[in-house]
């Protein structure tokens, strides 16, 4: 979307212009935010951050400074900065030190599920890499369907396909993904 198109829509209605921006850039913004926050934020935190990104876009976008070019750079910058801000807020914690010789140090133990947690994280990383190797639009379809729980109709609108084609591509992509995981020795994937 260009600045000129946005200005034309804004002349009709500011709400219409905001809706066009949201519809056009939702997937782009969600992908940026999700990729930055997936390891430290809940789904609600991610969705709140996406909402905050669009709020900032609506507040800080200045038509007179944008020229007539594409606004995706502005949208991407706002999304990255907001995601980094939320990441820093969520991962900020105080560091405390414990002397190795103290009684406190003896009481510190790793949780019972440390190995399981590490294995699950490695499995998620492997799974995401395999999904990326599927290429477009298959990787987008799988991510939207199984990670974001979107319907075939919603995904179809994102990737310019009919819902039926999305279901067919989804099935084929899942078969490819299973084969990739099997070659890596992964038979079940309960994440």
C-alpha positions in Angstrom: 0.0 0.0 0.0 1.3 3.4 -0.9 1.0 6.6 1.1 -1.1 8.0 -1.8 -3.6 5.2 -1.5 -3.8 5.6 2.2 -4.4 9.4 1.9 -7.2 8.7 -0.6 -8.9 6.3 1.8 -8.4 8.7 4.7 -10.2 11.5 2.8 -13.3 9.2 2.8 -13.0 8.1 6.4 -10.2 7.9 8.9 -11.7 4.6 10.2 -11.7 3.2 6.7 -8.0 4.1 6.3 -7.2 2.4 9.6 -9.2 -0.7 8.6 -7.3 -0.9 5.3 -3.9 -0.7 7.1 -5.0 -3.4 9.5 -6.2 -5.7 6.8 -3.2 -5.1 4.6 -0.5 -5.5 7.3 -1.9 -7.7 10.0 -0.1 -10.8 8.9 3.2 -8.9 8.4 2.9 -7.3 11.9 1.9 -10.5 13.6 4.8 -12.4 12.0 7.3 -9.8 13.2 5.9 -9.7 16.7 5.5 -13.4 17.0 9.0 -14.2 15.8 10.4 -11.8 18.5 8.2 -12.8 21.4 7.4 -16.4 20.9 10.0 -17.6 23.4 9.0 -15.3 26.3 5.4 -14.1 25.8 2.0 -15.6 26.1 -0.4 -15.5 23.2 -2.3 -12.7 24.9 0.9 -10.7 25.2 1.6 -11.2 21.5 -1.9 -10.2 20.5 -1.7 -7.1 22.8 1.6 -6.1 21.3 0.1 -6.4 17.8 -2.8 -4.2 18.8 -0.3 -1.7 20.3 1.6 -1.7 17.0 -1.5 -0.7 15.1 -2.4 1.9 17.7 1.1 3.5 17.3 0.8 3.3 13.5 -2.5 5.2 13.6 -1.1 7.8 16.1 2.3 8.5 14.7 1.9 8.1 10.9 2.4 11.5 9.3 1.1 11.8 5.8 3.1 14.9 4.9 6.4 13.2 5.7 5.7 9.8 4.0 5.9 11.0 0.4 4.1 8.8 -2.1 6.0 5.5 -1.5 5.2 2.3 0.2 4.4 2.5 3.9 5.5 -1.1 4.7 8.9 0.1 5.9 7.2 2.4 8.5 4.8 -0.5 9.6 7.7 -2.9 9.9 9.8 -0.5 11.9 7.0 0.3 14.3 6.3 -3.5 14.8 10.0 -4.3 15.4 10.4 -1.5 17.9 7.3 -2.3 19.8 8.2 -6.1 19.9 11.7 -5.3 21.2 10.2 -3.0 23.9 7.8 -5.7 25.0 10.6 -8.3 24.9 12.8 -6.2 27.1 9.9 -5.6 29.5 9.1 -9.3 29.8 12.7 -10.5 30.1 13.9 -7.9 32.5 14.6 -9.4 35.9 16.9 -8.7 38.8 20.0 -10.7 39.1 20.9 -12.0 42.4 24.1 -13.8 43.4 24.6 -16.6 45.8 27.9 -17.7 47.1 28.9 -21.2 46.1 29.9 -21.9 49.7 26.7 -20.8 51.3 23.8 -22.9 52.5 21.6 -21.2 50.0 23.6 -22.6 47.1 23.1 -26.1 48.4 19.3 -25.6 48.4 19.3 -24.5 44.8 18.5 -27.4 42.5 17.4 -27.6 38.9 13.7 -28.3 38.4 12.7 -31.9 37.7 11.6 -31.1 34.2 14.7 -29.3 33.0 15.7 -31.9 30.5 12.1 -32.1 29.2 11.9 -28.4 28.8 15.2 -28.3 26.8 14.1 -31.1 24.6 10.8 -29.5 23.9 12.5 -26.2 23.0 14.9 -28.0 20.6 11.9 -29.8 19.1 10.1 -26.5 18.5 13.2 -25.0 16.9 13.6 -28.0 14.6 9.9 -28.0 13.7 10.0 -24.2 12.9 13.1 -24.8 10.7 11.3 -27.6 8.9 8.2 -25.5 8.3 10.4 -22.7 6.9 11.9 -25.2 4.4 8.5 -25.9 3.0 8.6 -22.5 1.2 5.7 -20.2 0.5 2.8 -20.4 0.6 3.0 -23.8 2.5 4.9 -22.4 5.5 2.5 -19.6 5.9 -0.5 -22.0 5.6 0.9 -24.4 8.2 1.9 -21.5 10.6 -1.5 -19.8 10.3 -3.5 -23.0 10.6 -1.7 -24.8 13.4 0.0 -22.1 15.4 -2.5 -19.2 15.0 -5.6 -21.4 14.7 -7.0 -19.6 11.6 -9.7 -21.0 9.4 -9.0 -22.0 5.8 -11.1 -19.0 4.7 -9.0 -16.6 6.7 -5.8 -18.2 5.4 -7.1 -18.1 1.9 -7.5 -14.3 2.2 -3.9 -14.0 3.4 -2.4 -16.1 0.6 -4.9 -15.3 -2.2 -6.3 -18.8 -2.5 -9.7 -20.4 -2.1 -10.4 -22.2 1.1 -10.5 -25.5 -0.8 -7.0 -24.8 -2.2 -5.7 -24.0 1.3 -7.0 -27.3 2.6 -5.4 -29.2 -0.3 -2.1 -27.3 0.1 -2.3 -27.8 3.9 -2.6 -31.6 3.5 0.3 -31.8 1.1 2.5 -29.5 3.2 1.8 -31.7 6.3 2.9 -34.8 4.3 6.1 -33.0 3.3 6.6 -31.9 6.9 6.1 -35.4 8.3 8.7 -36.7 5.8 11.2 -34.1 6.8 10.7 -34.9 10.5 10.9 -38.6 9.9 14.3 -38.2 8.2 15.4 -36.4 11.4 14.2 -39.3 13.5 11.1 -37.5 14.9 8.0 -39.7 14.8 5.7 -37.8 17.2 5.6 -34.1 17.8 3.6 -33.1 20.8 4.6 -29.6 21.5 
